Amino acid sequence: GEGYYDAADITEILAGQPAGSAVPVTALLHWYGPGQGRAAGVPGLLVRLTVDYDDGRRDVLTSGPGWSGGEAPYRQSGYRNDEGDPVEHLDGQAASSLDLAEDLPAAVVTGRHPSSDFPRLHPRRTTLAGEFVAPRQFLTADDGTMVADFGQVLPARPEVDFLDGVPGRTVMLRAGYTLRPDGRVDAGKTSSQNTDMSFPYTQTSGPQQFRASVHLGFRYLELPGVEAAEVSRMGALTVHGSHPGEGSFSSSDPVLDAVFGLLRDSALYGVQEQFVDTPTREKGQFLADAANISYATMALFGEHAYTAQALREFAWSARRYWTSSSEKGRYNAVYPNGDGKRDIPDFSLMLPEWAEEYHLRTGDLALVRELLPHLRDTADYVLRYVPAEGPTAGLVTTLGGGSGPYLHGIVDWPAPGRFGYDMECAARTTVNAQAYSALVSTARLCSAAGDESAAVAYAVAARTLANAIRARLRVEGVMVDGLHPDGTPSPHASQHATSFPLSLGITGPEYAAADACRIAGMGMRQGPMTVHRLVRALLAVGLTDAVLDLLTGKDQPGWARLLGRGATFTWEAWDLEDGTDYSQSHAWSASVVKEILEHLLGIRYSAPGGTEVLIEPPLCRLEHARGSVPVGNGYVRANWRRRGGLVELECTGPAGTTATGRLPAGTYGLKGPGTLSDQGADAAVVVSAGEDGHQAGATRDFRVHTGTWTFTPA
């Protein structure tokens, strides 16, 4: 139902052509039908080529009658999995004998644009990047098979140059995540994400090149039956989104730095043409995956284009499928996609908070206004499921939508990541907390867009719901998983039930410290999909060392244990269960990149677009940290080191960004490019809460402007 157009300057390709010579225009298109991340439709080509000559003449050439088209030398060789991806089989013999001038029949013309096959198009504002990478090392399996090890999981297209070929011989290149004990690529269900990761290639005679048209995520590539002497070049072309820049982070903790590297790579490689579930099994844009990855890419790479594209596309899904009065406010769980209308209710509730984060990062009110009708529908959708009376009165109850394991909400995924959450609850604590988030984010965005009456209405509804959560879902001082249909509270008090309200500011101040200490003592009891809620909850009460425990603990589920198991890309679940197809290239837990930069480095936005930021070195066991965060016009940098009870800080801001430095109260020497604007000793001294909820000390705020400033404890 929607499509994009792209543009390119091809002048350099034409440079050096003899005057008056005919230049053929040829395109190789890849099309493999509807599936996850791919809408239904038909293959085709729409081209407008504009040629400007030195003498002022202009030619405009368009696709249409006179063009030819036909099938390229690829054959389908079964399907990779049940997501509809065919196995790509390149036939080198057919390729070598193909004469583009004579072998292709006239193209089928469907009419002028726009047509039923080509709807009116939108400009594509996202761009792909990638580079050729060579294997880190070559291995030899027990049976002599050559195996290339790229050192990490990469989304890439394999490439092999053969010095000579055996005509008609089919080489079965196979990619994979892990190796069997005998050194061959492990093609088992769990190891391969239940995906046929083969790339069959039929050779022709003489020197030749194999180039895959599609990418998969993989670390290893084997060439059974091929001797090393037959190959002149072997590697892969990586495929990932192109972003404006990149921030940085390093610290006194080498494990934390390694975890950050894992998160950074996962966030980068979790985006191709769109945010993806995984670059191997389901190359689709799931809403929760997209939101989580977006939190990381916006914070670290200054990425906005993919996020804007995704927000628009999910809004398009609402316009396309969820238009009845009983369904408004919902979005597709995956979009674009070929399986039509399908939702996961608590995924829909994530969109307003995600849109608010986009606004904070960009200041883009135009997109906010475009999205607001849908966000308001989502807020109203929530309120339709709050009964005024009955056993669960005042709480969101049996939120409509979903089916099977997604009925009324998913809570966490895969199922082991729920850690025993009581799915029998009709009024779930997680859903109610997310409903509050949808209401309060919509209220704030309405206010930003100038609709104060709607802002007040949604803010009042959010406050009312928060009061009901606090009153009805806390039992004997502890947040429980929810209420059963008859109004009885769940006997289970999961980490989710406490972290969700605490992370969103719902939890009353009289319970916040005790709740945080309780969930900190539980270790990691949330899945990768919702782990950012747990991290935010602990940071909300200042338990920064507990967050460091989650990030660096090797003896519990989490990123450090993944590194210990050889992971180079975050997983869909903390553990791979034999017999499942859990993904080993799943970027959704990279979401906590945002929290690392904001609270461990200590740089966070305090005004839309990054025109104002707060730099606050954390109270924690780290001795030092340094790094940078992208803002609209450059980077804000911080480099801090602990000096007893005080902190030495060097910070840099670009033109147009004002920073507030928040340091432990004390006497500091100052070096900078101008005068310091001190907010005043009385006004600037505030009390921050320690891990035990008592006074940890005073802090002092300083406003600094463009340039580099150094605060040195006296």
Disulfide bonds with the S-S distance in Angstrom:
none
